[in-house]
Amino acid sequence: MEFIYPAKIEDDGAGFFLVTFRDIPYGATDGKSIDEALAEAVDCLDEVIAGCITDGLDLPIPSSQEAGEYPIRLSAQMAAKAALYIAFKKTSITKSELARQLNTDPREIRRMLDPKHPTKLPRIEEALAVMGFRLGVSMMEVAAA
């Protein structure tokens, strides 16, 4: 799964550019310029996904981008946390069992699943591997501001 959500950016008539997500009706932000609005969109998206994880909700599935929409990617750290959360829910493994298989304390598993706790990427990869998943990374060039 790629965590790229389509967003619409519209001039709000008051000097700001409003960002809304078709797949996330409760997430919106704005900026004084298109570039600022795009940067704020990533932060907004990270916060919405973190909230879903914290509340134990299913993550919104991104739709295909349509004409006039901008592709907004989760930050790399939040994408890794979201992938871990999805794998954890999909496999129905317990935190204790995951901790046992990773030879660690269950408190570390709780921290790994906490979207606000920084977890090193190799540790997320280890946990995903235990659950039968692999994390991939992609890079894209962004236009200069």
Buried (B, 14 or more C-beta within 10 A) or exposed (E): EEBBBBBBBEEEEEEBBBBBBBBBEEBBBBBEEBBBBBBBBBEBBBBBBBEBBEEEEEBBEBEEBEEEBBBBBBBEBBBBBBBBBBBBBEBEBEBEBBBBBBEBEBEBBEBBBBBEEEBEEEBBBBBBBBBEBEBEEEEEEEEEE
